Amino acid sequence: MTPAAKHAIELLQQLIATPSHTRDEGATADLLAALFAREGVAAERIHNNLIVRGDRFDPTRETLLLNSHHDTVRPAASYTRDPYAPTVENERLYGLGANDAGASLVALIETFLALRNAELPFNLMLLISAEEECGGEKGIRACMPLYSEQITMAIVGEPTSMQAAVAERGLVVLDCEAKGKSGHAARGEGINALYIALEDIEKLRHFHFERDSEVLGPIHITTTQIAAGTQHNVVPDSCRFVVDIRTTDAYSNEETVEILCATLQSEATPRSTRIRASVIAEEHPLVRAAVKAGAICFVSPTTSDRTLMPFPALKIGPGDSARSHTADEYVLLAEIEQGITTYRQIIENLATEYGNQTLG
């Protein structure tokens, strides 16, 4: 195992041992800030987000952002291990956040530190974000307005088995309410809001937008919750239901909501429209660099901070998405080493794409 991989694994063990539940990541932010201070790297801190730049940063040049997050979900109730006790068994490192997204984070940190002074045809910036797991306002949402104009493209570290996620769907959640008129069930009085809701749910079940995304395909609509009625003999005058919409780049989130609202009898209110579909063209230099490093392109079923980035971004990282948010989470030690190697290869290949340069 390389010294870089050993160092990354040691750092990940420290992170696992330091609880960093989403919206409560101060301790791991302190830990990482201390790491950069020891390395002689100036780190900016916005809430619990950390931003560092390569030594040769030139604001007149294009910038490659390296990003991953240091917050975790809370441990599942079915854990059989101490989620905060980093344990290595059979070449696996167990612990909360080991897979999502600790392995990607430490691999990107090692890659950044190794290349911070390299002569590249673009700048390197590392953004370690907080509140990714909840999409919070003090996570990457607080950073993008300040830094997005400096950034040309990004590598987003999430567990993808080091395959290249070139697209991911957006998300809109609709809170819907059908309104009727109460009455006595025995007398057949009133207007049953539940029936109105069921008619709308049936419409949504079979609704198809005129345009499909070339990469993501059709928009997916799923009704996931419903509630109505106060007692058995009262016709309900209100029925509330929730709709999960996985959006694409064929329509903006706002257009998607407008079209669906025009279709429904019920009132529909989006909780947010900020989680947008993200697609990077397969001919983009960053994608070509990843493919040259051995990555296979695919469409990710999960969302990430990538959806909040207004520039081309590629999601790729060590670990397996199927292990995320599960009890007894783990990452293979070999996956961390592979992550460091592949991230470096991607950046080398990207440098070649830009200026036919190799790293010293």
N, C-alpha and C positions, 0 to 999 in steps of 0.2 A: 504494500500500500504506500502511496506517495506521501511525502510530508504534508502537502496541502490537504489531502484527504483526511489524514490523522488530525490535523488542526481543525478542519471543518467538523469532524465528528465530536471532538472535545467541545467545540463551541455549541454544537447542537445539544449535547448533554447538559451544558450549563443552562441553555434556554429551556429545555424540558423541566429542569429542576426549579425554574423560576416561573410561577403561574402568571399567565398573560391572557386572561380571558378578554374577549373583545369588549372594548370600552374601559378596560382596566389593565393597560399594558405598560404602565409607568416603570415597573421594575425591569422589564426586558429592554425598554428604551434606555434606561440608565446603564444596563449591562453593555449594550451595543455601543452607546456613546463612549463608554470607558475603553472599549476595544479600539475604536477609531483614534482616541486620544493617544493610546499606547503606540499605535501605528503611525502617529504623526499626521493624521488626516483630519482636516477641519470639517466638523459635522454641524449642519444647521438643524435645528429642532423646531418643528411646528406641532404643538400638542405632543403626541407620542410618535410622530413621524420623524424620520431622520433622512437628511439629504446630504450626500457627499459628491464631490466632483473630482475628476482625474486631475493630475498635476499639470497637464498641458491644456487645460480647458481654455478654449478661445471662443468667446460669444459670437464671433463672426462665422464660425463653422457649424456644420450640422452636428446633432447630438444623438447618440444612442443611449436610451435610458434602460437601466437594469432595475427591475422591480420585483419584490415579493413582500409578503406581510409577516408580521411577528405575533399577531393575535391568534387565539385559538377559540374554538367553541368550548363550552363546559363539558367535562367528561360524561360519557354515557353512564347510566345507572348500572349497566351490566359489566362494567370493568371488573376483571378479576385480579388486576395488578394495581399497584399505586401509580396513578397516571403521571405523577410528578417525580417518579424515581426512574431515571434513565438506566435501562438495563440492557446489556448486550448478551444475547443468547443465540447460538446457531447462526452467527453472522447477521443477526437482526438487532436493530436498536429500537427498543420499545419505549413509549412515552407519549403523552398528549402533545400533539403538534409535530411529532417526528416526521410524519408523512405530509401533513397539510398545515403549513407549507414549510416546515423547518428545514427539510432537506434541500429544497430549492433555495431557500434564503441563505443557508451557509455556503452552498455551492456558488451562488452569485457573489457573496462577499469575498470568498477566496479568489474568484475570477477577477473581481474588481481590484483587489489588492495586488494581484500579480501583474495586472495590466495598467495600473493607475499612471505609470510613467512611460508607457509604451508609445512609440511614434505611430499614431493611427491617423487616417484621413478624416476622422470624426472625433468628437468629444465623447467621453464616458461620464455618465452620471448614474449614481445609485440612489434609489429611493426605497427606503424600508418603511412600509406603510402600516398603519394601525387601523382598527375597526373595519377590516375587510369583511369579516364574517357577518357583520350586521349592516354593511353599507353606510356606516355612520358619518355624520357631518364633520367629525374631527379626524377622519381618516384621509384617504387620498383626495376626497372631495375638497378638503381644505388646502391641498397643495396644488391642484391643477390650475386654478386661476393665477397662481404666482409663477408657475414654471412651464406651463404647456407651450408657450410661445418659443421657449428655448429648445424644445424637444422635437426631433424629426421622426423618431421611431422608437419602439420599445420591445424588449424581451421581458415577458411577465412570467415569473417562476411559480408554477403550480404543478402538482403531480400529474404528469401525462405520459409516464414511462419514456420520457425523452423523445416523444413524437410531437410533431408540429401542429398545434391546434390553430388552424387558419381562420376559424370563425366560431362564434358562439352566439346563441340567441339572446335577445333582450327579454325583459320581463315587465309586464304591466298586470297589476292586480286590480280588478274592478269590484267595488262594493255596490251591490245592486239592491234596490227595494221596489217590489211591486206593491201598489196601493189599491185596496178595494174598499168595501163597506161592510161593517160588521152586521150580523143578524143572527136569528135563532136557527140552528141547524135543522130542527124538526119542522120548521115552517118554510124552509127553502128560501129564507130571506137573505138580503145582503148580496155583496159581490165578493166572491172568494179570491182573495189576493194570491193564495197558494196556486190556484189554477192559472192565473195570469203569469206567475213566476214559472210554472211548468211549461207553459207555451213558449216563453222566452228561452228557457233552458233547452227546449227541443230545437228552437231556431239556432241557438249557438252550437248545438251538437252537430248540426249539418251545415253550418255556415262555411262558405269558401270565398276567400278574397279573389278578385280578378287576377291579381299578379302574384306569382310565386318568386321567391328569391332563387337566383341561379345556383347559389351555393347552399343555402339553408333550407330551400324548399318552401312548403306552405307554412303559414302561421298556425300554431297549435292552440286550440281553445279548450279548456277543461273547467267545468263547474265542480267546485270542490267542497262547498259548504252550503247548507240551507237551514233556515229556522223560521217557523211560523206558528201561530196559534197560542191561545192561553188556556183553553180547556176543550173537552170533546164536543160540547154542544154549542159552541160559538163559532160562527163563520169568521175566519181571520181577515182583518182589514189591512194587514201588512205581512209581507213575506220577504225576508232578506236572504240573499244568496251571494256567494263569492265566486268570482271567475278568475282563473289563472290563465294568462295569455302569454305565450312564448313568441315574441315578435321577431321579425326579420328585417333585413335591409331593403325589402321591397316597398315598405311604407315606414314613415316615421312613427314613433309611438303615438304622437298626437293624432296623426291621420288614422291610425288603427282604432283609437278610442272614438274618434268622431264617426267613423263608419259604423261601428258596432252600436253606439248610442242611437244612431238614426234608425237602427233595425229593431230596437227593443221597445216594448211598452213600459218596462220598468225604468226607474231612474238609475243611472249608472255613474259612479264617481271613481276615478282612478286614484289610487293611493299615491302614486308617483309615476312620472314618465321618464325618469332620468336613466334607468337601466336599459341602455339601447343595444341593439344588435351590433356586433363587431365583425367585420370581414376584412382580411388583408389579402390582396391579390397574390396568386401563386407565382406571378412573375416579379413580385417585389424582391429587391436585392436581399432583404433579410430572410425571406422564405427560400430563395435560391441558396443562400448560405447555409441554412439549416438542412435542406435536402442534400446538399453536397457533403454535409457532416453525417449523413446516414439517416436523417429523420424522415418519417412518412407523414404526409399531410392528412389531417382528418378534421371533422367538425365536432367541437366539444359539446357535450350535453349539459355542462355546468357553466355558471357565470362566475365572474371574477372582477377584480378592479379594472381589468382591461376594458370593460363596458363604459367606464368613465373617462377613457383616454381619447382625446380628439385628434389622434394621429395614428398611423398604422402601427399595430402591435401584434406580436406573435407570442402565444402562450405555450410554454414548453418547460418541463422540469422533471427531476427524478422523483420516483415514487409512483404509486398507483392510485388513481382517483377513487377506485372502489374501496380503498382502505380509509378514506377520509371520513371523519365524524363517526367512526366505529369504535367499539370497545377494544381495548388492548391494541391500539394503533401502533404500527411499526413501520420502519423503512429498512431496506437492506443496506448494509455498509457498502456493498459494491455499487449500489445505485447512486450513492453520494459521490463516490469516486468517478463514476461514469458521467455524472452531471457536471463536475468540474471540467473534465476532459472535453465533453461535448460543447459546453458553453464557450470554452476557449477556442475550439475549432470553428464554431459559428462566427465568432468575432474575427478570427483570422480570415475566414472565407469572405466575410463582409468587407474587410479591409481590401482584399483582393478585388472584390466587386467594385469598390469605390476607386481604388488607386493602384491596384496591382502591387500592393505592398505586403511584405511579410514582417512578422514581429521579431524583434531582437531578443 
